[in-house]
Amino acid sequence: MPPLAALWLALAPVPPVLPATLILFRDQAEPLLFKPMLSVDGVELGRLGQNRFIAVELSAGPHQLEARWPSVAGHKPATLTVSVTAGATS
C-alpha cells in the first residue's frame, strides 16, 4: 500500500458504532408468583417481575431472546428472535 494511502486510512474518521437499546417489559402476566429468567444470545439478564423492565444495549442485527420459568411454574421456555437497528430503541 502506498504511504499516502496508508496515512489517509489511518487519519480517516471512523463512524461511531451506535448500540441499539432493547427494553423488555412485563405487564401483569400469569403466573403472578414466578419471575422468568431472561437471556439474550445465551447471556442471562436477570429475572423479570410484574410491572418491571430490563433494558439492554445490543449490537445491531438479530438476537435470540429466551424466557425460562422455574419448573414449578408449569411453563416451557419461550424463545423469540428480534432484529434491532443501530441507534434505535425497541
N, C-alpha and C positions, 0 to 999 in steps of 0.2 A: 504494500500500500504506500503510495507517495506520502511524504512527510506532511504536505499541506492538507491532504485528505484526512490523515490521522489526527492532525490538530483540529480540523473542523469538526470531526466526530467527537473529539474529547471536549470541545467547548460548546457543542450544540446543546440547547436546553432540552432537558428530559421532561416530558409532560408528567405531572403527578398522577399516580395511580390512586384513584378515588375508591375507597371502600363502599360497599353497599351496606345499608343497615336493614336488618330483618327484625321485626318486632312480632313476637308470639304472645298472644293474649288469650287467657282462659276466662270465659264468662262463666256464669252458673252452669255447671255441667255435671252430669252423673258419671261416676259415683261421687257424691259430695265429700265423702270421708277420705278419699285417697288422692294422692298427688302423683301424676305421671312424671317419670324421669324423661326429660327432653334431651335429644342429642342431634348434632348437625355433623354430617360426614363422620360419624363414629366418635365424636368428641362430646362428652356429657356436658350439658349446660347447667343442669340443676333440676330440681322438682318444681312444678308449677301449680300453685294453689289456686283456689277460687278467686276470681276478680283480680288476678295478678298478671304481670307480663314479664317477659325476658327479652332484652334487646341484645343483638349480637352484630358485630361488623364482620362482613364476609367479602371475599373477592367476587368480582362479577362472574356470572355464569350459573350453571346448575349446581344444586346442593341437595343432598339426601337428608330429610328430616325424619326423626323417629320418636315416637312416644311409647314408653314402656310403663305399664302399670304394675303395682305389686300383685303377686299371684293371687292373693285373696280377693282382689277386686273383680276377678272374673272376666277381664278384658284381654284380648290378644294385642300384641304390639301393633301399632299403626305406623305406616311409612308413607312418605309423600316426597316427591321431587319438585323443588321450586327453582326457578331461574330468577336471579336478581341482576339488576342493572347498576353499573358503577355510578356512584353519587346519588342513587335513589334510596328512598325509604319505602319498604314494603311491609 
